[in-house]
Amino acid sequence: MVSDDQWYVLVEANSGSEWRLKKKQHAGDREAALSKAAEICRTWGPTHSPDDSGRAVFEISETS
């Protein structure tokens, strides 16, 4: 069982032909992680061009 305080938000961005981890932030519990992920999704700015605007929030697994 995963502890309630072991949730993180990860931000990945495409860099040419590969995805790179750009940000890792401890969020505490699941609800805080979902809230922080939604906030980052709304505020994360593109680094290359205005066309880089796709965003997604998803949960990988509660047990991994």
Secondary structure by P-SEA (a helix, b strand, c coil): cccccbbbbbbbbbcccccccccccccccaaaaaaaaaaaaaccccccccccbbbbbbbccccc
